[in-house]
Each structure stands twice: as C-alpha cells, then as structure tokens.
Amino acid sequence: MRKPIIAGNWKMYKTLGEARELVAGLLAGLGDATDREVVVCPPYTALASVGEQVANTGISLGAQEVFYEAQGAFTGAIAPQMLCDVGCRYVIVGHSERRQFFGDTDASVNRKLHAALANGLRPIMCVGESKPQRDAGEAEAIVTAQVRAGLAGVSAAQMAEVVIAYEPIWAIGTGDTATSADAQAMHAAIRATLAELFGAETAQTVRIQYGGSVKPDNIDELMAQPDIDGALVGGASLKADSFLRIIQFQ
Ligand SMILES: O=C(CO)COP(=O)(O)O
C-alpha cells in the first residue's frame, strides 16, 4: 500500500535560528510512528543546518526547488548534487509560485524532474489549476495535461520515486481548501492519467498529495479520501504544534 507522506514547504520563511527551533519542536513531539513519512523543506540557507539536525531521525529533508544542470555559470541556481550533499532526499519541482514568479513551465519542470531522478532525489511534482480555469470547467484538463507534460520521458520504474502534489492555486494560502470530495475527484483523475501513462499497477503505487490550506482541522477528512496519500503543507507547517497535529492525522 501507499505510505502516506506529509511534507512541510516552509517557502521563504525561517532564519537559521528559527529553523532549528521549529525542527527541535517537531523532533520532540514526533514519536516513532513508522506508518507515515515526514518531510521538511526549508529555504536553501537552512538546508545544511536542518540536514544535520534531522539526520537519523524520522524526518526527511527536502528542498523547494532545483536547477537541471549539473554545474556551471548559472548565477543563483542550485544543482541536484548540491542538494544530495546537504542530505536532501526530496525536492519540490513545479510549485505554482515558481511557475508564477520565476518562469517555470511544464518543459522546465520536466527537465528538473529528470535531473532530480538522475541524481537519486525524489521529486515532488506540483500541479494545479487557477480559479478562472476551475470556474471555466477546465480544471481536470489543465491538471492532467500538467501531469503528462511534467512526466514526459519518465519510465514506470522511475515512478516509484515520484510524488505528485495536487495544489489548486486558489486554495494556496487563502484558507479556502478544496472540499475533500473535489480534491478526491481530482486525485482520481490524476491516478487515471498515471494508469494510462504507466499502467494500472504502477498508478496504484504512486503517492498523490493534496496541498492548499491544509490545517489541523481539515487533515483528517482529506486523508480519509481513498486517493489522497498525503499533504504538502505551507503555512501550517511553520509551527511545530500545528504541523505535528497534521502529521498525526487519524
Ligand atoms: O503551497 C502550499 C504548499 O506547497 C500550500 O500552502 P498553504 O498550506 O499555506 O496554503
């Protein structure tokens, strides 16, 4: 079965000291549950420090972004091997904020995903529609097209390493979560697309997270849906108590 995966995307928050304090709080309250996976994705500046702090604990380290080249004159960019070097196991690619503010496209997301896989990193690939797209009835077509384009050239075997995060843009940071029924419907559509691309058996093994205003008071209902296998959490991952409650979903 699919092991649930709860990941915290800290976005552009947390100094080194704040990062240490948050992780210390998480480690203190985490317990030793092995039936779920926990990931934190600090900003680049805190990766090495948090990497040391979570080494050999129940928390895995993830980065929020990666560039697809191995090295070179790419000012400001970070290569996959640099993320491995500081202990990253996961990397988010294609977050809607990267698509909106930093020019990511399905094509660049696909290159980053391949670069991550080639270096032993597990990509968390984000997809999601805007409010106008949802209102126009295009949500499913947009999201499944993002899935196809982002996963172009990936093999069924490689899908064991890939996590998909469905994050409707209108639900991010707004407090306006998708209903669990709407989220489930989209997750099922994504899984059906994966079945077309990689076969039904592989599709059943791929974890699909929901993201967008996940909070302690809606996580249980979301996780009760058959095709929701975890959460990618922004704001509520910035405090130990709320993230711990999300990790401890029923
Ligand atoms: O974008 C998100 C996680 O990547 C979701 O952010 P919020 O949980 O703050 O809505």
PDBQT file of the ligand as one rigid body, heavy atoms in Angstrom, charges set to zero:
ROOT
HETATM    1  O1  LIG A 301       1.660  25.907  -1.419  1.00  0.00    +0.000 OA
HETATM    2  C1  LIG A 301       1.437  25.171  -0.480  1.00  0.00    +0.000 C 
HETATM    3  C2  LIG A 301       2.390  24.094  -0.135  1.00  0.00    +0.000 C 
HETATM    4  O2  LIG A 301       3.342  23.923  -1.128  1.00  0.00    +0.000 OA
HETATM    5  C3  LIG A 301       0.233  25.317   0.363  1.00  0.00    +0.000 C 
HETATM    6  O3  LIG A 301       0.380  26.453   1.140  1.00  0.00    +0.000 OA
HETATM    7  P1  LIG A 301      -0.679  26.731   2.325  1.00  0.00    +0.000 P 
HETATM    8  O4  LIG A 301      -0.728  25.462   3.140  1.00  0.00    +0.000 OA
HETATM    9  O5  LIG A 301      -0.084  27.883   3.085  1.00  0.00    +0.000 OA
HETATM   10  O6  LIG A 301      -1.976  27.042   1.673  1.00  0.00    +0.000 OA
ENDROOT
TORSDOF 0
